[in-house]
Amino acid sequence: MDPRTSPHPRSPQPSGGLVGEGLSDLSAVRIAEGVRTGEWLAVDVVAAALARIERVEPTLHAFIEVWAEESLRRAGEVDVRVAAGERLPLAGVPIGVKGRSGPRTAAARALVAAGCVPVGATSVPGPGTPWQTWGLGAGGRTVNPWRADRTPGGSSAGSAAAVAAGLVPLATGTDGAGSVRIPAAWCGIVGLKSTNGLLPSPDRTGLASAGVLTRHASDAAAYWRCVTEAAGVVRESASAVAPAPTPPVAVWSDDLGFADVEPGLVAIARAAAHHLAGAGLVRQAPSPPGPTGALVLEDPGPAWLTLRAGARSGADARVDAADLRAAQEIRTENDRRLAALFAGADLILTPTTPNPPHGHDGPGDRYSTALTWAFNLSGHPALSIPAGYDADGCPVGLQLVARPGEEALLLRVAEAAETTETAKTNEATKTSEAVDPVRE
């Protein structure tokens, strides 16, 4: 077997089969249901996750630290709480938290209160590179579960790799320029970036927001319910509480008007967008509102870099006043164009990244953030969902962007898309078994 590729195109398994009773394939929601109903003990679920980590981690390098003893102790406490009648929405779910500071974030604390058990700190980029689309675990560079010669993306590198490889069903992340959505796309999973400022964040630039990486859209929705309830956030706007009489209107863009995107990735992501429309989950607008008939934003890169530099402490933080004015002008103009678009549409659909996962030597001159950081600058919530696979077998992501505060709409479309895809897979499996009932 080629060591660069995974054993199966739908389920990357860097180190063999499943642990325990197939727990590595289950959603967080299903695990929690099993723990609450006594089907499993949280201790057994966490032990199974730790066993899989022990087997896979020497190859994957998704964790900086693994907290075996502490997580088993916490799992025992969850079992006690469940036995006492406490209803924990995510009882016994093993999770990864981004970086060593991960347990101290508001999102991680909310998940623990909901019954989750952190099993370790996931990898983030190390020193020495100008790019952030990689991770450095305790044993070396984090590898993409689909191809070990490629990066998983970053900066939530270990979180994405751990989720994609089935070590945990859910891991926390932060997204300052695409740091959740890019690794989600390159690892073939779901990645949610929340509306800037909606959840607590230590980021002083205002560009970064909390996020999550999951294999199942329903788990991202469960995360969202837990963290917003803990933060006292009103989760849903009136348009997103329940399915609308008609599907949301979606505007497609190959490149947001400025990005250099590989044509093959555009084709795969566009096909996924057409699938959403064909399934009745969105209504694709024939063209964006406005005189040009296309979504054209100013390249946010210079503004993002200037604002990021301006928030640094010390002498290096000095940024020319003219550069700051130019950055604010770009931000204001893009905000104006996005507001005009969202006056007549509900969603923007784009490829998540302009390029496929790069090798461990870096992305070259291309910014992997080209299609994501516009929405860190504007603050809009965005979600990456799996769109398909390129010719090298690497996952491709479809990015969905909504109005500020409408995460519920993004999650509703993602869950419906996942349900539709599951139904198609199940039907294909039934047909195959009817034709050839003997399987090796």
Secondary structure, DSSP 8 states (H G I E B T S, - for coil): --TTS-SSTTS--TTSS--TTTGGGS-HHHHHHHHHTTSS-HHHHHHHHHHHHHHHHHHH--EEEE-HHHHHHHHHHHHHHHHTT---TTTT-EEEEESTTGGGSHHHHHHHHTT-EEEEEE-B--SS-S--S--EETTEE---SS-TTB---SSSHHHHHHHHTTS-SEEEEEESSSTTHHHHHHHTSEEEE--TTTS----SSS--EEEEEESSHHHHHHHHHHHHHHHT-----TTTSS--SS--EEEE-SSTTT----HHHHHHHHHHHHHHHHTTS-EE-SS-SSTTSS------HHHHHHHHHHT--SGGG---HHHHHHHHHHHHHHHHHHHHHHTT-SEEEEES-SS---BTT--TT--TTTTTTHHHHH---EEEEEEEE-TTS-EEEEEEE-STT-HHHHHHHHHHHHHHHHHHHHHHHHHHHHH-----
